[in-house]
Amino acid sequence: MKEYPNVTVLKHPVLTHKIAILRDKNTPTSEFRTIVKEIAMMEGYEALKDVMTKDVEIETPIEKTVQQMIEGKKLCFVPILRAGLGMVDGFNALIPTAKVGHIGLYRDETTHEPHEYYCKLPEGLEDMDIYLLDPMLATGGSGIDAVKMLKKHGAKKLHFVCIIAAPEGVEAFIKECPDVPVIIGSLDRQLNENAYICPGLGDAGDRIFGTYKY
């Protein structure tokens, strides 16, 4: 498998197992949604490994002690609507105090280009570690546009987390956003003529919200 700068492709048998369940066209919406959340938690554990901590004094049943804790208000999870919503609960389960923003992009069915329709972000992005969430990195267009939008709002420390990705999308993303680390659950083979990831899992948003027609 080709190595990409600033890109981490996770390798864990439990993660591989869960992604295989997502790929199965017979996996029902309720299970698909649950598995996406579980995968997001696993990816979040890796993505958040370098997050800053601060010393906090607490008292155990035995004695007082100084421990390291994450300052959740300095973190922001930003799903790309609508599929990215499926990953938020997994990340929030790890850090419930993190802020959550939303970016809405849809893909033109003819040109496959992303178009913005919604943007709601918390204040103070310039001081936050921001984790952009989207189950799929296909052409890379949505991820690139979302990064540009976040930077326009002052974001400086960005990370992109997806469940599956196509090499074409990874290459496009790192070319346009070389300063943004990428976490991937599975790097798939290629895009097809309709810009869908192969072998992929279909349309993640449709499968999370039950609007698919397979």
N, C-alpha and C positions, 0 to 999 in steps of 0.2 A: 504494500500500500504506500502511495506517495506521501511524503512528509511535507507539511505546509508550515511556514513560520507563524508563530503566535496562535497555532491551532492545536487543541487537545482533543483527540478522539478517545473516548473512554472505552476501557476493555474490562468487562466484568461479566461473569456468566449469568448472574441474576439480571443484570441490565439487558443482556442479549436475549434472555428468556422472555422478559417482559416486552421487548420490542417485537419479538416474534409473534406474541399475542396480538399486538396492535396491527401487524401486517395481515393477519388472517381476516379475510373479508367476512367471515362468519361471526367474528367477535361482535356481540351486541353493543349498542350505544352505552348502556350503563356500565358495562365492564370496560369498554374502551376509555371512558371518562375516568374511571377509577385508576386504570393502569397509567394513563398520562400523568395523573397526580403523583403516583408512586415513582415514576421515572423522574419527574421533575424534582422530587425530594432527593433522589440519588444524585442527580446532576447538580443540584444545589449544594449538596455536601461537598462536592469537588470544587464547584465554582467559587464558593465562599471561603475556601481554605486560607486565603491570604488577607481576609478582611481584618481591619484594624480593631484592636481591643483596648480597653482601658482598665486600670487597676480600680477595684471596688472592694471596700471593706465589708465583710459579712460576718455573721456569727453562727457557727455551727452548734449543734448540741454540746460540743466539747469546748470550743474556744473561738475567739475572734481570729479572722484570717483575711489576708488580702488576696483576691482572686482576679483573673482576667475575664472580662465580659465584653460582649459586642454592644456598641452603641447603635441600637436599631434605627434610631431617627436619622442616622447618617447613611442609611441604605434605602434604595428605591428600586422596586421591581416594576418594570414597564412591559406589559404584554402588548404584542401587536394584534389588534382585534381582527377577526374574532377568535381565531384558533389559539392565540397566545393565552387567552383567559383560562384555558384548561390547565396551564402550568402554574398559575398564580398560587392556588391553594397549596401546592407542594412546597413552593418556596416560603410562603407565609407560615406553614407549619413549622419550618425551621426558625424563622425570625418573625414572630407575630407583630413586632413593633415597627417593622419596616414600612416606609411609605409605598404607595402604589399609584403609578400614573397609567394613562392609557393612550395609545396611538392607534387610530383607525386607518387602515389601508385596504383597498380592494384591488384585485388583479383584473385588468381588462382581458376578456376572454379571447379577443382577437390578437392584440399586440403583446399580451402577457406582461404589460408594464403596470407598476403599482400606482394607485391614485389615492391621495389623502382625503378622508372625509371626517376625521375627528382627532382632536388632540387636547388632552387635559392632563397637566403635569403639576406636581407640587412645587412650591417655591423653594429656592435654595439648592437647585440641582448642581450648581458649581461646587458645592461642598460635599456632595454625596457620591458613594459608589453605586453606580446604576447598572442593573442587570436587565438587558433587553431579552424578552422571552418570545419565542415562536417555535412551534413544534417542527417546522420544516424550513430548510434553507435550500430552495430550488434554484431559481435564476440568480438569487441574491438581491434582486431589485428592492423588495420590501425592506429587508434588513438594512441595506445601504441608505434608503430614503429615511428610515426611522432614525438611524444614527445621525444623519444630517439635521433632522428636525430637533433632536435632543441637543446637539451641539449649538444650534441657533438659540436654544433656550438656556445656554450656559453650561451644559454638561461637559465635564472634563474627563472623568474616570468611568469609562464604559466597558461593559462585557456583553457578549452575545451568546445566548444559550439556546440550542435547538436539539431536537431528538434525532432527526435524520437529516442528512445533507447530500447534495449531489456535488461532484467535483467541480462542475461548471460554476455552481453558486459559490462554493468556497473560494475559488480563484478570483471571481468577480468581487467578492466581499473583501478579501484581504488586499486586493489591488486598490480599492477605493478607501478602505478603512484599515490600514496597516497597523494602527495604534490600538485597535480594539481586539482583545483576546477573545477567542471563540472556543466554546465547549460543545462537542458533538457526541451524541449517543451512538450513532452509526453513520459511517461514510458509505453511501450506496454507490452503485455502478455508474449511472449516467442519467441525463434527462432524455425523455422521449420527444417526439415531434410536437406534442402538446405541452411541453415544458413541465411534465410530471416526473417526479423522481422514480427511478426503476432500481430495484423492485418496489420500493416505496411502501405506502400504506393507503393510497388514495388521497382524498382531500381531508386533511385533519379536522378542519372546521366543520365540515359536513358530518363527519363521523362522531365528533364530540357532541354536536347538537342534534343529531338524528335527522339531518336534512339530505342525506345522500340517496342516490338512486342506482344502486348496483344490482 
